[in-house]
Structures are given as C-alpha cells and as structure tokens.
Amino acid sequence: MGVLEVAAVLGQSTTNVCMTRFDDIRLLRVNYLRGPNLWTYRPVLEVWLDLGTLEDHPSNRIDGFTERLTALLPALVEHHCGVGERGGFIQRLTEGTWAGHVLEHVVIELLNLAGMPTGFGQTRSTSQHGVYRMVFRARDEQVARVALAEGHRLLMATINNAPFDAADVQRAVDAVKAKVEDCYLGPSTACIVSAATDRGIPHMRLNSGNLVQLGYGAHQQRIWTAETDYTSAIGESIASDKELTKTLLAACGVPVPEGQVVASAQEAWDAAEDIGLPVVVKPSDANHGRGVSLELNTREEVEAAFAVAEPEGSDVMVERFVLGHEHRLLVVGGQVVAAARGEIITVTADGRSTVAQLIDSQLNSDPRRGAEEEFPLDVLDIGTDAKLQLELKRQGLDAEAVPVAGRVVTIQRNGNMAFDCTDQVHPEVAHAAVLAARVVGLDIAGIDLVAQDIARPLASQGGAIVEVNAGPGLLMHLKPAVGSPRPVGRAICDHLFPAETSGRIPVVGVAGSRGTAVLARLVAWLVGLGGRHTGLACRDGLFLERRRVDARDSANFDAGRRLLMNRAVQAVVIENGAGTILRDGLAYDRCAVGIVTDLEGAEALAEFDITGSDQMVKVLRTQVDVVLPEGTAVLNAADMRVAGLAPLCDGEVIMYSADPQAEALFKHQQAGGKAVLVRQDRVVLANGSSESFLPGLGRLTIWRATHAGVDLESLLAAVAAAWALGIPLSLIGAGIEAFEADLQAALASLQLSQTLLSPEQQMA
C-alpha cells in the first residue's frame, strides 16, 4: 500500500483507535543524492524507513495524534500536500496517512522553522511490507541529517503521547539552526550563488566554507564570499595597509584624512596634537571597523584608544576626524551598486536601569540583532567590547552606572551600516568610490567614507574616504534595517558572467547498460577532434584528452565532478549507469547532450528495489530531464520505451537506429525530426525526409571488420551526439575511421606517439 493510498482506511471507523506504545520507526538507510536524480533536479536526502507495527496504524487510528502534532507544529496547516491547497496535509492526517509521510512533513517543517525553506518531499512504498523510501530537499547533507533525527524524535514522542512540548520543539529547531550555522554558506556567498542559479549558472561548493565554483571547466569563476578570480592579491595587500592605501589615493586625487603611523600611546598623542583635535585612532590594517575609535578630544581618550587599537593590528594610525556619518559604498566591476549609512546608536535612561540593562532592553531586544551572520545588526556585548567601554568612559559611565532619567547615552558613534542610501549617492561621490577601488586594484570593494550628506560632493562638505576594504560583507545591503534590499549578488554574478554567458561547457551524458563505456570513449574522441580539450569519465577510467589519469572505474559522481572542476577542460563526456543515478545522482545539473541507449540492467539493482524495466524508465529519464533547452537528447529508436522519453526533453531530439523501418524512427522523421540510421550499408543523417550519407565514412561492413569493439548502435549514437554538438560532418566521418576501439591498443598508441615527441612537444 502506497503512502497516499488511504482508500482502504477511509471506510473504517476512526473510533477503533489504538493506545499501544509503538516501537521507533527504523531508519534502514540514509543516502544523500548530490545531483539530479529520479526524484528531482536538486539534492535530496533519501531515507529508507521500516514502519514496523505502524504500517497497520495510519494517523487516523492513533488516538489524539493529529491534535498533538498540530499543537506542536501549527504551521503544518500551510503544507498543501497532494491536495494542492492550504490545510491539505491536515486533511490527509484526518483521513489517515502513514507515518513515513508524516515524518516527511515534520522534517520539512523543522527546516522551515530553522530558516531553510524546503518545499519538496515525497514518500513512496517499496516491494517490502512496511518499508518506504522518503526524500526531502536538502541543501546540505549534515543539516538534513540533523533535521531528520530531530523530526524522528518529535514524531515518535507525538505518536506515543510522550512528554514533548513547545520548548522541546524549540530545542529541535535550535539544533537544526546550529548545524545550518556550522555547515551552510554564509549569507554573502549564498546571495551570489542564488543569483547564479537564477541565471542558470551551475555551482559547486569546493570546501566546507565559502569557496564556491560558478560554472564548469574552462568557463568557471570562483568566489570566496565577496572575493573572486578577478580580485588582485596585490590589491588585497594594499587594502590591508591603510597608510599605503591613503598615500596612493591621495596621489590620485581622492580625498583622504591626513594621518600618521604611531608606535606608542605617547606618539599617538603627539600625532594628535600635530594633526589637530578631534582625531581617530585605528589599527593600520583595520577591517570592518575593528579597533576604531572616533572623535577623540583629550590625551586620556587618545591613549585609551591606542590600547584598544594596538591588539588588532601591526601598527596604529592617528587620523584627522572627519565630521559626518560613516557610509559604506559597494563597488563591483567599476560601478557603485549599493550604499549604506551608519547611525549613532544611543539609549535613553529611565533613572532605574544600569547602562548594561538599557542596552539589553532598548537595543539587543531588536529582532534584527543577533550573533549569527544572517542578522543585519550585531548584538552589543558591553563585557567584551573595548570600544563600547571606552565610549562610556568618555561620558563618565560604565556598565553598572545608572544615568539620570532622560539622559541620552551614546553607545556607538557609528553603528552597523544598516540604513540603505543607494538612491541618494551623488555622482561625484560614486566616481570617487570607483576611483578608489581602481587605484587599490580591487574588482569588488567596500569603500568607507565619511560625509554629512551623501547626496553632495565630498569636497563641498570636507568629506573623505577613510578605508578601502577587500572582501566586503554584503549583508548590510541584503537586509538593511531601513530601506530597500539591493541585488548585490546579481551585480557580482553579472560582473563575473556578462550577458549571454552561462559559465557552461559542453557536457555529454551517456546512460544505459550496453556498450556505454566504448560509446563514451568514441564521443570524447570526436569532441576532442573538434578542437576542445576533452575530459572523459567512464568505466574504463578517467581521461584528460587521451591520457588516462586514473584507471579505476570512473563512471560515478566523484569522477565527473573532478572533470567539471578542472580549469583546462573545455568539454566533458560522462558515463552514467543507473546505479550512479540511484546512489549519488548525476554529477552535473544540465547537459548539452544526453544519450540513452537502453533500459536494461534492472537485475543488478535489487538493493535499490528496482526489479523491472518499467522502473528503469523512472531512473534513466533523469538523463533526458536535464538536457538544456538548447541541447539535444539522443535516443535509441529501436527500443520503444527509450524513444518514449522524447517528450521529456526540453531541447531537440535525435533518434538513432540500425533499422530504418523502426516505428519510432519513422514517426520521428515524419514529424520533421533528426535521425541517424543505416541505409545501403552506410550511415545516413536525416533531417525530416531529407537524408544524406555521412561523408568520410565508407561501408559499415568494412569498418566493422576493423572495429570489432564498437557495436553498430554505439556508432550511430556517437555520430548523433557529435552532430548535435556541431562538429563538422567530414570530421565526424574521419574520426570514426581513425578511432581505436581497443583501449589497450589506444593507450599503447598514445604512449608510442609521446616517446617520439621532443620534451618540449610533450609539455605542450
């Protein structure tokens, strides 16, 4: 009985309920599908569940279960489920649905509450009684596993009416949140990745942090938060040296405050007297405002500020204080794409509370403040923030002081940059910011400047640029406390990938069970002859051009990813068996050409509960599902089930068959489709009713006599794939003739040719 097949239960009385204590649902297998799979295009966590005795007790036969569950997770009413409307899942619970299906929705709701919205999930029965396969969308495997564990605990407690209250739910949500904080991309990186996804640009996470590859192979770009492949290491070094930055900016006409580098508190005061009060004291390599003290007017304040700044950097600077608000302008690719303003943060005394209590009640209670990266405003910790302590000391206060009622106490001179002012930036101010980024040598920069009014030129108000920051944070522009969010992720994505570029290289996927390794090799050979540096992952190994770099079976996810990560690769061919799709998913999100040869091999997939060719359709259709709209599916017309996958393709379809009378082939040609077939012992290319022989390739009986390792169907599929990729027809024919079908002979031939080359030629 399937999860959603509740008809047998609907006719039974719901008064016949069971008060038995149920054993835990057993999690038989948990598998993370990292690429497109038989469930969906995106990564999912697949869980095999054994319901045990719960198989005989759907939700409407467990006394009070629905009421208890919805009391703990009231937002389940928003789950549409298969009903397609608000309250749909509640309807399923009331009518009767199985515990595996309920677990799916509980896990999804915990992810939603933890700030990881997840709309996709499915639960399906298997051939074993009481065993189900449940999947849900999973951006990160570790986060998904924690959500599963917490959801399982909540569900079993609810089923058995064990103690579990709102506090327990919150602890479960907090556990998921903590794992999100540990494992998921930071908000700055995530917004760039999201923008890339919106543009159809693929991405691959390269480490457990924020290093991400956008695009594939030779067309990729890498980001690390707001640093990119274009970000100059020299520029970053200059930006970290504030004195050098100021010198370069001043030489190029950018207004900066005069200042001096000092080595002691005494030198700091001497410099302040030279420059003129008030002054600013900050580390010479300060970033993001760390260790910066503003508007210092006395020797005591300057010396105390030196003590705050010294631990933060190698040197300490004293600068002229510039009157005004601090602003952050984000420059991307020579344009100001966002601007934010900082504000003086204050509290108002009530005559009863200490300063620490006022900070907690008036500032830290703001829901926009938090310790995690996702919050636009920081939590203020008076116990550890030396700058805050210094600011209070300047006002004759400390954390335990109780100011008189009505007194306004300054907490930060310039708080978080949380007030969007992008639309107010004067063109001359924008020009100065862009020039500053260019002088330092950064493609993406956070320009800190001080001005009384950002809508006026800096010169007219004595404003100045005070810092140029590499790798600027983006959250202030994504979640401003006041004003409109700015599409900074899209700006960075467009900077890396100008219009009409997708970061993609031609990807050819080969799926099936018969002759797919040699087919993949033949396609890679033809693509390489077409002038592209080609990578190949198949059962015969991992290849770069014709060099085998790994002799192990490489028809798997990890080998495919190794190719897509390689900057030298201009095209890839990847063999995908059904087991690979079921175990890991495809290594790529979309492909230029997807080949399906057959739907055999179910007998080897019992561990996945695949028992027949009808189920193989659901597995191998994945290869066709991911063909790009501008791509091509290459399908074996001799197998009606394979040919039946054609409507699933977003792009063009080329059928192939050694039998020119094959029914699917004939219908496809009649509809004006392309085909590769055999007539008169020759390979024929058909475009609707128009047919022509493949040039450069003679009679097949002669060719097959010298290429015994390649069956005719593989030859036709390879020709179709090369045709779809735009390789010249004469080159395809010549390449087929020259192909070395025997792998060992091909490797020996390559080795011989390499030994005949000079060392310089071998390096080339």
ZAMARGU-4260 file (C-alpha; in steps of 0.2 Angstrom, whole numbers, plus 5000, padded with zeros to 4 digits):
<rodrens>
0) 5000/5000/5000 | 5007/5017/4995 | 5009/5032/5007 | 4995/5042/4999 | 4984/5027/4995
5) 4972/5029/5010 | 4956/5022/5002 | 4956/5006/5012 | 4957/5016/5028 | 4944/5029/5024
10) 4930/5016/5025 | 4935/5011/5043 | 4928/5019/5058 | 4940/5031/5067 | 4933/5026/5084
15) 4943/5010/5083 | 4959/5018/5089 | 4974/5010/5097 | 4983/5015/5113 | 4998/5004/5111
20) 5015/5010/5113 | 5024/5009/5096 | 5042/5004/5093 | 5053/5018/5084 | 5052/5019/5065
25) 5068/5011/5060 | 5079/5021/5048 | 5086/5007/5037 | 5097/5018/5026 | 5101/5036/5024
30) 5108/5042/5007 | 5112/5059/5001 | 5109/5061/4982 | 5120/5076/4977 | 5114/5078/4959
35) 5099/5077/4949 | 5090/5060/4952 | 5074/5050/4950 | 5066/5062/4962 | 5070/5079/4957
40) 5084/5090/4949 | 5091/5096/4966 | 5100/5087/4980 | 5089/5077/4992 | 5091/5066/5007
45) 5084/5049/5004 | 5079/5038/5019 | 5073/5020/5019 | 5060/5018/5033 | 5053/5002/5041
50) 5037/5007/5050 | 5035/4991/5059 | 5018/4989/5068 | 5014/5007/5062 | 5011/5001/5045
55) 4994/4995/5052 | 4990/5011/5061 | 4989/5026/5050 | 4987/5043/5058 | 4968/5042/5060
60) 4969/5027/5070 | 4981/5034/5084 | 4971/5042/5097 | 4974/5061/5098 | 4989/5061/5086
65) 4983/5074/5074 | 4979/5086/5088 | 4995/5083/5097 | 5005/5085/5081 | 4997/5101/5075
70) 4998/5109/5093 | 5017/5106/5092 | 5019/5112/5074 | 5004/5123/5070 | 5012/5129/5053
75) 5008/5112/5046 | 4992/5119/5041 | 5002/5128/5027 | 5008/5112/5019 | 4997/5109/5004
80) 5002/5091/5001 | 4994/5082/4987 | 4978/5091/4990 | 4985/5107/4982 | 4978/5119/4995
85) 4981/5126/5012 | 4977/5113/5025 | 4979/5099/5013 | 4991/5090/5024 | 4979/5092/5039
90) 4966/5084/5028 | 4977/5069/5025 | 4981/5067/5043 | 4962/5067/5047 | 4958/5055/5033
95) 4973/5044/5038 | 4990/5044/5031 | 5006/5033/5035 | 5020/5038/5047 | 5033/5039/5034
100) 5023/5053/5025 | 5020/5062/5042 | 5039/5061/5045 | 5042/5069/5029 | 5031/5084/5033
105) 5038/5085/5051 | 5056/5086/5044 | 5051/5099/5031 | 5043/5110/5044 | 5058/5109/5056
110) 5069/5115/5041 | 5057/5129/5038 | 5057/5135/5056 | 5076/5134/5056 | 5077/5147/5041
115) 5080/5134/5027 | 5063/5134/5017 | 5060/5117/5010 | 5045/5114/4999 | 5049/5097/4991
120) 5047/5080/4999 | 5040/5063/4994 | 5037/5046/5002 | 5034/5030/4992 | 5031/5012/4997
125) 5043/4998/4992 | 5041/4980/4987 | 5044/4976/5006 | 5029/4977/5018 | 5030/4992/5029
130) 5046/4999/5021 | 5046/5016/5012 | 5058/5027/5003 | 5056/5045/5010 | 5065/5060/5002
135) 5066/5079/5006 | 5075/5093/4998 | 5092/5095/5006 | 5104/5110/5003 | 5117/5102/5015
140) 5118/5084/5020 | 5123/5087/5038 | 5109/5100/5041 | 5097/5087/5033 | 5103/5073/5044
145) 5100/5083/5060 | 5083/5088/5054 | 5079/5070/5051 | 5085/5065/5068 | 5075/5079/5077
150) 5060/5076/5067 | 5060/5057/5070 | 5062/5061/5089 | 5047/5073/5088 | 5036/5061/5078
155) 5039/5046/5089 | 5035/5056/5105 | 5019/5063/5097 | 5013/5046/5092 | 5016/5038/5109
160) 5010/5053/5118 | 5026/5055/5127 | 5032/5072/5135 | 5036/5084/5121 | 5031/5102/5122
165) 5035/5119/5114 | 5051/5120/5122 | 5056/5104/5115 | 5051/5109/5098 | 5062/5125/5100
170) 5077/5114/5105 | 5074/5104/5090 | 5074/5119/5079 | 5089/5127/5088 | 5099/5111/5084
175) 5095/5112/5066 | 5099/5131/5066 | 5116/5127/5074 | 5120/5115/5060 | 5115/5127/5047
180) 5127/5140/5055 | 5141/5127/5055 | 5138/5120/5038 | 5129/5131/5026 | 5135/5145/5015
185) 5136/5162/5023 | 5123/5175/5018 | 5135/5185/5007 | 5141/5169/4997 | 5123/5162/4997
190) 5116/5178/4989 | 5129/5176/4974 | 5125/5158/4972 | 5107/5161/4972 | 5109/5175/4959
195) 5119/5162/4948 | 5106/5149/4950 | 5093/5162/4944 | 5103/5165/4928 | 5105/5146/4925
200) 5124/5146/4930 | 5129/5130/4939 | 5139/5130/4955 | 5149/5118/4965 | 5155/5120/4983
205) 5174/5117/4984 | 5176/5116/5003 | 5166/5116/5019 | 5167/5135/5020 | 5163/5149/5007
210) 5174/5144/4992 | 5162/5141/4978 | 5164/5137/4959 | 5152/5145/4947 | 5151/5137/4930
215) 5161/5122/4924 | 5178/5118/4917 | 5187/5131/4907 | 5172/5143/4909 | 5171/5143/4928
220) 5174/5158/4940 | 5177/5155/4958 | 5171/5166/4973 | 5176/5166/4991 | 5162/5177/4999
225) 5165/5193/4990 | 5182/5189/4983 | 5183/5182/4965 | 5195/5176/4952 | 5197/5194/4947
230) 5202/5200/4964 | 5220/5205/4965 | 5231/5198/4978 | 5241/5214/4977 | 5226/5224/4978
235) 5221/5215/4994 | 5238/5218/5002 | 5237/5236/4998 | 5219/5237/5005 | 5226/5229/5022
240) 5239/5243/5023 | 5229/5258/5027 | 5244/5270/5026 | 5249/5264/5009 | 5231/5265/5003
245) 5229/5283/5009 | 5246/5288/5000 | 5240/5280/4984 | 5223/5288/4985 | 5229/5305/4989
250) 5242/5304/4974 | 5227/5301/4963 | 5216/5315/4969 | 5205/5305/4981 | 5201/5315/4997
255) 5208/5306/5012 | 5211/5312/5030 | 5229/5316/5034 | 5236/5305/5047 | 5252/5297/5055
260) 5258/5279/5060 | 5262/5278/5078 | 5271/5265/5089 | 5266/5270/5107 | 5252/5280/5116
265) 5264/5294/5118 | 5267/5295/5099 | 5248/5294/5097 | 5245/5309/5107 | 5260/5319/5099
270) 5252/5315/5082 | 5235/5320/5088 | 5242/5337/5093 | 5251/5339/5076 | 5235/5334/5066
275) 5223/5344/5077 | 5209/5338/5088 | 5197/5329/5087 | 5206/5313/5079 | 5203/5295/5075
280) 5214/5281/5081 | 5213/5264/5072 | 5224/5249/5068 | 5234/5251/5051 | 5226/5235/5044
285) 5209/5238/5052 | 5194/5230/5043 | 5176/5231/5046 | 5178/5244/5060 | 5188/5233/5072
290) 5198/5243/5085 | 5192/5260/5078 | 5189/5274/5090 | 5181/5291/5084 | 5181/5309/5088
295) 5194/5309/5102 | 5197/5326/5110 | 5208/5323/5125 | 5225/5314/5129 | 5217/5302/5140
300) 5205/5297/5126 | 5218/5295/5113 | 5229/5285/5124 | 5215/5273/5129 | 5210/5272/5111
305) 5228/5267/5107 | 5226/5252/5119 | 5211/5247/5110 | 5218/5248/5093 | 5235/5240/5096
310) 5230/5222/5099 | 5220/5222/5082 | 5234/5226/5070 | 5253/5228/5067 | 5253/5247/5068
315) 5242/5260/5074 | 5236/5276/5065 | 5230/5293/5071 | 5220/5302/5058 | 5210/5318/5057
320) 5192/5316/5062 | 5180/5319/5048 | 5163/5326/5053 | 5148/5317/5047 | 5141/5299/5045
325) 5151/5284/5040 | 5145/5277/5024 | 5149/5260/5015 | 5148/5260/4996 | 5149/5244/4987
330) 5159/5244/4971 | 5158/5230/4959 | 5166/5230/4942 | 5168/5249/4941 | 5151/5253/4947
335) 5143/5258/4964 | 5129/5245/4966 | 5124/5249/4984 | 5127/5261/4998 | 5123/5260/5017
340) 5124/5273/5031 | 5129/5271/5049 | 5120/5280/5063 | 5125/5285/5080 | 5117/5272/5092
345) 5110/5278/5109 | 5100/5273/5124 | 5088/5284/5134 | 5090/5282/5153 | 5075/5279/5164
350) 5083/5283/5181 | 5082/5265/5187 | 5091/5254/5174 | 5110/5252/5173 | 5118/5255/5156
355) 5120/5237/5153 | 5101/5234/5156 | 5097/5249/5145 | 5107/5241/5131 | 5098/5224/5133
360) 5081/5232/5134 | 5082/5245/5121 | 5095/5238/5108 | 5098/5220/5110 | 5080/5216/5111
365) 5078/5222/5092 | 5074/5206/5082 | 5086/5212/5069 | 5101/5210/5081 | 5109/5193/5083
370) 5126/5184/5084 | 5124/5175/5068 | 5129/5181/5051 | 5111/5182/5045 | 5106/5196/5056
375) 5109/5214/5049 | 5113/5221/5066 | 5126/5215/5079 | 5122/5210/5097 | 5131/5223/5109
380) 5141/5215/5122 | 5147/5228/5135 | 5158/5215/5144 | 5169/5211/5129 | 5168/5227/5118
385) 5183/5238/5122 | 5177/5252/5110 | 5160/5252/5119 | 5168/5253/5136 | 5179/5267/5130
390) 5164/5277/5123 | 5155/5275/5140 | 5171/5280/5150 | 5172/5296/5139 | 5154/5300/5146
395) 5159/5296/5164 | 5149/5280/5164 | 5152/5261/5164 | 5141/5246/5163 | 5134/5247/5180
400) 5131/5266/5180 | 5113/5271/5182 | 5111/5288/5172 | 5098/5300/5177 | 5081/5299/5169
405) 5080/5306/5151 | 5099/5306/5148 | 5104/5301/5131 | 5119/5289/5132 | 5130/5287/5116
410) 5134/5268/5114 | 5142/5268/5097 | 5147/5283/5086 | 5144/5273/5070 | 5134/5258/5072
415) 5130/5245/5059 | 5129/5251/5042 | 5110/5246/5041 | 5102/5261/5033 | 5101/5260/5014
420) 5105/5276/5004 | 5109/5269/4987 | 5097/5281/4978 | 5105/5296/4987 | 5123/5294/4981
425) 5129/5310/4972 | 5138/5305/4955 | 5154/5313/4961 | 5154/5303/4977 | 5151/5287/4966
430) 5165/5292/4955 | 5177/5295/4970 | 5172/5277/4976 | 5175/5269/4960 | 5192/5278/4958
435) 5197/5272/4975 | 5193/5254/4971 | 5203/5255/4954 | 5218/5264/4962 | 5219/5250/4975
440) 5216/5237/4962 | 5200/5228/4968 | 5186/5222/4957 | 5175/5222/4972 | 5177/5234/4986
445) 5169/5241/5001 | 5173/5259/5001 | 5171/5268/5018 | 5169/5286/5018 | 5163/5300/5030
450) 5151/5313/5024 | 5137/5324/5032 | 5126/5322/5016 | 5130/5308/5003 | 5119/5317/4991
455) 5133/5331/4990 | 5150/5331/4983 | 5164/5326/4996 | 5174/5342/4993 | 5159/5354/4997
460) 5157/5346/5014 | 5175/5341/5019 | 5171/5323/5017 | 5184/5309/5014 | 5187/5291/5010
465) 5194/5283/5026 | 5195/5265/5021 | 5195/5253/5006 | 5190/5235/5011 | 5193/5219/5001
470) 5181/5205/5003 | 5167/5217/5009 | 5152/5209/5018 | 5136/5210/5009 | 5123/5208/5022
475) 5120/5226/5026 | 5114/5228/5008 | 5104/5212/5008 | 5095/5216/5024 | 5096/5234/5028
480) 5087/5239/5044 | 5079/5254/5034 | 5077/5255/5016 | 5076/5243/5001 | 5087/5227/4999
485) 5099/5229/4984 | 5103/5214/4972 | 5121/5214/4976 | 5123/5196/4972 | 5116/5198/4955
490) 5128/5213/4952 | 5143/5202/4957 | 5136/5187/4946 | 5134/5199/4931 | 5152/5205/4934
495) 5159/5188/4933 | 5147/5182/4919 | 5142/5196/4906 | 5126/5194/4897 | 5124/5179/4886
500) 5137/5169/4895 | 5132/5154/4907 | 5148/5148/4913 | 5144/5131/4905 | 5155/5120/4894
505) 5148/5106/4883 | 5143/5091/4894 | 5138/5074/4886 | 5130/5062/4897 | 5129/5043/4892
510) 5116/5032/4901 | 5112/5014/4899 | 5119/4997/4901 | 5126/4991/4884 | 5142/4997/4876
515) 5141/5014/4886 | 5160/5014/4890 | 5166/5012/4872 | 5152/5024/4867 | 5158/5037/4879
520) 5176/5035/4873 | 5170/5037/4855 | 5161/5053/4858 | 5175/5060/4868 | 5187/5056/4854
525) 5176/5065/4841 | 5174/5080/4853 | 5192/5081/4855 | 5195/5081/4836 | 5183/5095/4836
530) 5196/5106/4845 | 5191/5105/4863 | 5201/5099/4877 | 5190/5085/4882 | 5188/5076/4899
535) 5181/5058/4900 | 5174/5048/4915 | 5169/5031/4911 | 5171/5013/4917 | 5187/5012/4908
540) 5195/5026/4919 | 5196/5045/4920 | 5204/5053/4904 | 5211/5070/4900 | 5212/5071/4881
545) 5218/5053/4878 | 5229/5052/4893 | 5221/5040/4907 | 5225/5049/4923 | 5215/5036/4934
550) 5212/5018/4929 | 5199/5015/4941 | 5180/5013/4936 | 5176/5032/4934 | 5158/5030/4929
555) 5152/5039/4945 | 5148/5056/4953 | 5165/5060/4960 | 5175/5057/4944 | 5163/5068/4935
560) 5165/5082/4947 | 5184/5080/4945 | 5182/5084/4927 | 5170/5098/4929 | 5182/5106/4942
565) 5196/5106/4930 | 5200/5123/4923 | 5209/5115/4907 | 5193/5105/4902 | 5183/5113/4888
570) 5170/5098/4886 | 5166/5083/4896 | 5159/5066/4892 | 5152/5056/4907 | 5145/5039/4908
575) 5131/5036/4920 | 5125/5019/4925 | 5108/5018/4933 | 5117/5013/4949 | 5126/5030/4949
580) 5110/5040/4947 | 5102/5030/4961 | 5117/5031/4973 | 5123/5049/4970 | 5113/5057/4956
585) 5121/5065/4941 | 5137/5075/4943 | 5130/5089/4933 | 5114/5100/4934 | 5111/5101/4915
590) 5119/5094/4899 | 5121/5099/4881 | 5118/5081/4875 | 5110/5067/4884 | 5111/5049/4877
595) 5100/5034/4882 | 5105/5018/4874 | 5093/5005/4883 | 5083/5002/4899 | 5091/4985/4904
600) 5101/4981/4919 | 5087/4980/4932 | 5093/4963/4939 | 5109/4972/4946 | 5099/4985/4956
605) 5089/4974/4969 | 5097/4985/4983 | 5088/5000/4976 | 5071/4990/4975 | 5072/4991/4956
610) 5065/4975/4949 | 5059/4978/4931 | 5062/4989/4916 | 5047/4999/4919 | 5056/5006/4935
615) 5071/5009/4924 | 5061/5022/4914 | 5060/5032/4930 | 5078/5031/4933 | 5086/5034/4916
620) 5073/5048/4912 | 5084/5058/4923 | 5097/5059/4909 | 5084/5066/4897 | 5076/5078/4910
625) 5092/5088/4912 | 5095/5091/4894 | 5096/5110/4891 | 5083/5119/4881 | 5097/5122/4868
630) 5103/5104/4870 | 5099/5088/4862 | 5093/5071/4868 | 5100/5056/4858 | 5088/5041/4860
635) 5088/5023/4853 | 5073/5022/4842 | 5074/5003/4842 | 5068/5002/4860 | 5050/5010/4861
640) 5052/5013/4879 | 5068/5023/4876 | 5060/5033/4862 | 5046/5036/4873 | 5057/5048/4883
645) 5057/5061/4869 | 5043/5071/4876 | 5053/5074/4892 | 5067/5083/4884 | 5067/5102/4885
650) 5078/5103/4869 | 5079/5094/4852 | 5079/5075/4850 | 5089/5065/4838 | 5083/5047/4836
655) 5095/5033/4830 | 5093/5015/4824 | 5101/5002/4813 | 5084/4998/4807 | 5077/5012/4796
660) 5060/5004/4797 | 5059/5006/4816 | 5042/5013/4821 | 5048/5027/4832 | 5061/5032/4820
665) 5049/5033/4806 | 5036/5043/4816 | 5050/5055/4822 | 5056/5058/4804 | 5038/5061/4798
670) 5037/5074/4811 | 5052/5083/4804 | 5064/5076/4817 | 5083/5072/4815 | 5089/5054/4815
675) 5104/5044/4812 | 5101/5027/4803 | 5108/5014/4791 | 5104/5013/4773 | 5114/5004/4759
680) 5127/4999/4772 | 5131/5017/4775 | 5127/5029/4790 | 5114/5041/4785 | 5109/5058/4793
685) 5091/5063/4791 | 5083/5079/4794 | 5064/5075/4792 | 5063/5067/4775 | 5079/5074/4769
690) 5093/5061/4770 | 5112/5061/4766 | 5127/5049/4769 | 5139/5054/4782 | 5155/5060/4772
695) 5172/5052/4776 | 5165/5035/4782 | 5163/5021/4769 | 5153/5005/4770 | 5150/4999/4788
700) 5154/4981/4784 | 5172/4986/4780 | 5173/4997/4795 | 5166/4985/4807 | 5179/4972/4802
705) 5192/4983/4809 | 5182/4990/4824 | 5175/4974/4832 | 5175/4983/4849 | 5161/4995/4844
710) 5143/4989/4840 | 5133/4997/4827 | 5121/5006/4839 | 5135/5014/4848 | 5142/5020/4832
715) 5126/5028/4827 | 5123/5036/4845 | 5141/5044/4844 | 5138/5051/4827 | 5121/5058/4833
720) 5130/5066/4848 | 5144/5074/4838 | 5131/5080/4825 | 5121/5088/4839 | 5137/5097/4845
725) 5140/5105/4828 | 5156/5095/4824 | 5159/5096/4805 | 5152/5080/4797 | 5168/5077/4787
730) 5177/5077/4803 | 5165/5065/4811 | 5167/5053/4797 | 5186/5054/4798 | 5186/5052/4816
735) 5175/5036/4816 | 5188/5029/4804 | 5203/5033/4815 | 5195/5028/4831 | 5205/5015/4841
740) 5191/5004/4848 | 5203/4993/4859 | 5208/5003/4874 | 5224/4995/4877 | 5229/4997/4859
745) 5224/5016/4861 | 5234/5018/4876 | 5249/5010/4869 | 5247/5020/4853 | 5247/5036/4864
750) 5262/5031/4873 | 5272/5027/4857 | 5267/5044/4850 | 5273/5053/4866 | 5290/5044/4866
755) 5293/5051/4848 | 5290/5069/4853 | 5303/5080/4860 | 5302/5085/4878 | 5296/5102/4873
760) 5282/5095/4862 | 5277/5083/4876 | 5275/5098/4889 | 5264/5107/4876
</rodrens>
